[in-house]
Amino acid sequence: METVPARARAYVAGVVGCALLCLLPVPSPLPVPSPTVPWPAVVALAAVYAAGERVARRRFAGTFYPVLLAGALLLPAPAAALVPLPGALLAPVEQRPVLLRRIWRAAQLAVGAWAAARVHGALGGRDAVAACHFPYVLLPAGAAVLAFCLGLVLLDGGIRALAERRPLRRAWHGLFLRSLGPLAVHGLAGLMMAVLWHSPYGPVAALLVLLPMGVSWWVFAQYHRQRAAHQATIRALVQAVDIKDGYTRGHSERVGQASMMIARELGMSDERVEVLRFAGILHDVGKLGVPTRLLRKDGPLTPEERRIIELHPEYGHDIVRGISFLGEARSAVLHHHERIDGSGYPYGLSGGQIPEPARVVAVADAFDAMTSTRSYSRARPVPAALTELRRCAGTHFDPQMVEALVRAVASQGWHPTVTAEETPAAGTLPVPRSASSRGAHR
């Protein structure tokens, strides 16, 4: 617990207090008795949630919301707040402090389930679910899912802002939209469970809904595991290049970022944007085959040394040739130093002969080379770099890619992450005359 800031611990304590209040029956101003807790349903749902959460955490690295949302649609708010407690308090936790994280998770889910149940009940959703009134059950259920999502996002954003010491707006940025899609799917499964619970088939049929949900979840988890493996492969290659060529550390990620900006500005699909990001990140992987003394040399290269460095696109292509998920990115690794006028390397391709990903990465690579400080050049201002790219468009760079980058930088700005290793050293050499020179970026 000592690693958690004091204000974050105080925030957790406040959320736990709110969760405890959620467990109390809400007094009604109307002369009607408070709803009694349907203990058999609470115990059954809590047990299923606890078992599902344990499996989900261990197998899928995810969480198990359909049962919680079914509880919010079936039960009074205080009873719905009880459902997540056993599962959250017993779920596996890898990070420390374990107890504090379990208590936080239990309190967060209790508040979210309570809010969802209150909204659902206020809209008459429980009566519609009990009577299986379609499509009237959809609006209250959708509102309940929205309340559940908002509750989790607001609480999660607050703890992130306190624990990571960053503004609330940044902590919440994008979190709601990323959470709403998966929760909407879980909400549909929860609604099916709730409707079947009240059907003649009873709770057993409701629990059978979890079987197809589990299969689809497993497929989804496999996709994310594969994606994580791809990312790990790319990170390992990039880290190897960064270790070998310390002067350009961070260059690969920035070229990937600029390549994505160009691709999006050109209206490419999300799949191709991702390919272009991979291409930008891995474009210099062939430097692993170049002697370190050449990569770190202060001063101009001899013609023989330049010929050795100009082999790095071919080395890179040999390295990534067998990585099938890279697709078009492999052509960018091989051809990103080709030029529109045919004076580039390794094969002297020109114009449309150069693959489109390579033309994108060539512009992104030159842009970052000019706006970053190297052992042999000082960084140029972004406007000056864009002017130089425009000057070389049509001879060295594809004009369409250059203009796409200009528009993207004008609308979004250029805010790359700069690592400490890129701090300019005293006595660095002057900037080369143009980005078109072979030594402008190694």
N, C-alpha and C positions, 0 to 999 in steps of 0.2 A: 504493500500500500504506500510505502514511502516514495515510490516513483510517481505517484499520482499527485498533481498539485492540490494544495489545500482547498482552493476554490472549486476544483472539480469534485473533490470529496463532499464539499458542502452542497454542491448542485445535486449529486447523487442522493444525499440525505433528503433534500427537498423533494425529489421525485419519488423516493420511497415513502415519504409522508403522504404525498398525493395518492400513491397506490393504496396505502392503508385506508385512506378516506374513501377510495373507490369501492372497497370491500364492504362498506357500511350500507345498509338499506337507505334509499333516498326517500325522505318523507314526502308524501303527496298532499297537495292542498285540497284535493277532492276527497269526499267522504267514502273512499274505497280502501279496502285493506291493501297493505303493501304486498307485492307478489312474493310468494314463498319460494325458497330455493329448491329447485328440483334436484335433490342430491344424487339420485341414480344417474341422471344425464351428466351432471357435473363430474362425477367420479369416472364415468365411462369416457367422456371426452378428454379429461385430464390424463387418464392412463394412456389413451391412444396418442395424444399429443406428446407425452413424455417418451413413449417408445419411438414414435416417428422422429422426434427431434434428435434423439440419440443416434439413430441410424443416419439421419440427414447430416449431422455434424461429422460423423466418422467417415461416411462413404462419399457424400456429395459436397462437403464443405459449405453447406447451405443451411436454411432453416425451413420449418415445417408449418406454414401458415394456414392451409385449408381447414384444419380442425379448429384453430382459434376463430377463424371467421365463421365457421359453422356454429360454434358456440355463441358468437355475438348475434347471429340471426335466430338462434333457438332460445336463448336464455335471457333472463333479466340482467341488467348491467352489472350488479354486484356479483352475481353468479358467473357471468362471462369473464369477469376479472379474476376469478379463482382458477379458471381452466389452465392458464399458462404457468402457474406458480411451480407445481412439482417438476415439470419438464425443464423449465428454465433454471431452477435451483440445482438440478441433478445433471444437466447437460455437460458434456466434456468441454473444457476450456484449456487452451494451450498457453495463453499468455497470462502473465502474472500482473496484478494480484488476482488469484482465482476467485476467492470468496467475493471480493468487491465486484468483479465482473459478473458473477452469477446473480448477485443481489440487484445490480443495475439492470441486467437483462430481464429479470423477473418483474421488476417495478415498471420498466418501460413497456413490456408487453401487457401487463395488467392495465395500465393507463390506456394503452391503445385499444385493447379489447373492450374496456368500459366505455370509451368514447364511441366506438362503433356500435355497441349494443344500445347506448342511449339514443343515438341518431336513428338507428333502425326502429327502435320502439316508438320514438316520437312521431315517426312517419307511418305508424301502423303496420310495420313490416311483419311483426310476429303473427298477427292475425292472418295476413295474406299468405304467409308461408304455411301456417297450419291448415288453411283452406286450399292450398295449392292454386291460388289465383294467378294465372299467367295472363298477360305480361305484367300484372300489377306488382308482382314481387320484385321486379327488376330495379325499379327506381329506388325503393328503400334499401335494397341490397347494395346497389351502386353507391348510394350515399354513405352507407356503413363502411364500405371498402375505402372510400375517399377519406372518411374520418379516421379510419385506422392508419392509412398511409400518412396523413398529415400529422397525426399524433406521433408516430415513430420518427418521422423526418424532423419534426420540430425538436423533439427530445434528443435525437441523435446529433443533430446539428449543434445544439447547445453544448453537449459534452465534448464534441470534437473541438469546438471553438475554445473551450476552457482548457482542455488537456493539451491541445497543440498550439495554443496561444495565437490564434488567427481570428480575423473578423468574422462575425456571425454570417454576413452575407456570403463570404467565400466558403464557409463551412456548409451552408445550405445550397450553394450554387449547383444546380444540376441534380442534386440528391433526390428531389421529389420526382422529377421526370424519370430518372433511372429506376426508382422504386415502384412507380405506379403501374408500369406494364406487367412485371411479374406478379404484383399483388392483385391486379385485375384477373389474371388467370387463376390464381389461388382463390380469389373471391367467387369465381364461377363454380369451382369445385366445391367450395364451402356452401354455396347456394344449393347445389345438387344434393349435397349431404343433408342439408336442413329440410328440403322438400321431401326427400325419401324417408327421413326420420319420422315425419308425420303421415307418411303413406301407409297403406295396408301392409306393406312389406317390412316396415319397422326399422329399427336402428341397424340391424345386420346388413340390410340392403344399403343403408347410408354409408356404412364402412367400406362396402365393396367399391364405392367410387374411388377410394384411395388406390386401388390396384392399377387402373390405367394411368392415374396421376403419377404413381410411382415409376411406371415404365417410362413415361414421357420425361419425367424428371431425371431418370438415369441417363436417357439419351442426351438431354441437355447438359448434364454434368460431364458426360464423356466429351462433348464438343468443347466445353470450357477447359477440360483437362488437356485436350489436344492443342487448343489455342495457347494455353499456358506453357506447354512444352515447346511450341514454336517460338514463343517470346523468349523462353529460357535459352534456346539455341542461338537466337539472334543476339541476346545480351552477352552470351559467352564469347561469341566471335568479336563483337564490338569491344568488349573489355580487353580481349587479347590485343586488338589493334591499338587501343588507348595506352596500354602498358608499354607497347613497343614504340609508339610514336607519341611521347608525352606532350610535345608541343601542340598537337592538334586535338588534345583531349576534349571531348564534347562536340567536336566537329561533326561526327557521324549523326548524332541526334539532331543537330541543327539543320543539317542537309535534309534529313528525313522530314523535319518540320516544314522547311521551305518547299520541299517536293509536294507535301500534302496540300499546302496553300495553293500551289500552282494547279494541282489536279482538281481541287474543289472549284477553283475559279473557272476552270475549263468545263465544269459540269460533269465530271466523270462520276461513275457509280461508286458507292461506298466500297465495293470489293476492289475496284481499281485504285481508289485512293489508298487503301491499305497496302496494296502491292507497291505503289509508288513510295509509301513510307518505308517499307522494307528495302526498296531499292536505294533510297537515299541513305538509310542507316548503314547498309552493307557495301556501299559503292567502293570503299577503300579497303575492303577486307584483304585484297591482294597484297597490301603492304606487309603482311605477315611473311611474305617471301622475299622482301627487300632487306638488305643488310641494315641493321639499326644505325650504324655510323652515318649512312647516307640520309636517313630520315631526320637525324638530329644534327646534321651538319649546319654550322653557322656560316653563311656566305654562299656565293654562287656555286653551282655544280659544274663539273667538267663535262664535256660531251659524252665521255664514256659513262660517267655516273648518271647522266640524264637518261641514256639509253637503258641502263639497268632499272631506273625508277619507272620508266615508261613500259616496263613489262608487268607492272602491278595489275592492270586490268585483266590480263590473261591469267596471272596467278589467281586472282580473285574468282574468275569464272571457273577455274579448275576446282577451287575450294567449294563453291556453292553448286556445282553442276548436279550433284546427287541429291540436293535438298528440294524435293518436288513441290512443296507448298509455296516456294518463292515465285513460281510461274515466270511472268514477264520480268520480274526484278532481276533475273539472271542476265538478261540482255543488257540491262542498264549497267550492271557491274562490268561487263565486257566493253561496252561502247560509250561510256560517259565522257571519254576524252576525244571522241570523234568531233569533227567540226563541219558545219554546213557547207563550207567551201571545199571540203575534202582534204584539208591540210592536217587533220588530226591523226590520232593513233588509237588502237594498234593497226587498223586495216585501211585507213584513209577513206572511209565511207563518206558520202556527201548527201545533202538534202534528205529526201524521203527514204534513202537507203538506211539511214540511222533509225533504229527503233524508237518509237515515241517515248517510252520510259527513259531511255538514255538521253533524249533531248531535254526532257524535264529535269533530270538529275544534273545534267551539265550546267544548266542555268543556276539551279540551287547551289551546286558545288562552288561555282565561281562567285556567286553572291556572298556566301559565307566566307570564302577565302579572302575576299576584299574587305569584309566588315569585321574580321577577326585579326588579332595580333599574332603573328608567327615569329619564329626565330629569324626570319629573313624579311619581314615586312610589318609595318604598323597598320592598324585598322583604319579603314576609311569610313567617313560618315555614310549612313545609308543612302541619302540622296545622291552622293557622288558615285557610290557603287551602282545604283540604278542607272545613272547617266552613262556610266562606262558600259554597262550591259547593253543599253540601247545603241550606243555607238558601234558595238561589235555585233549587233543583231543583223542577220542576213549573211554574215561572213563566218563568224564563229558559232553563234547561237541562233536557235530557231526564233524568229521574231514573235511568233504566237506565244511561245513559252515566256519570253521576256516580258511582253505586255501583260500576260496573266499574272506574273509575279509583281509587276508595278501596281496593277489594280488591287491585288490582294494586300500588299503592304500599305497602300493608301487607305484601304477600308479597315484593316485589322491592326496595322502597325507591325513592328518587328520587335518582339520581346523574347529573345532566346535566353535559355539558362546558360550562364557563363560560369565555368568552374574556376576554382582558385588557381589551378595550374596554368590558366591562360593570362595571368597578370603580366603586363608588359615588363620585360626586363630592360635595365638601363643599357644604352648603347646598341639597340637593335638597328638593323640596317634600314636605309630608306625604302619607301614604297617603290615597287617596280613601275615602269612607265605605263603599262596597261595590263588589264586582266587577260588579254589575249596572248601575252608572252608565256612560253612553256613553263617558266618558273613561277608564274603567278600563284599556282596552287599545286602542291606535289600530290 
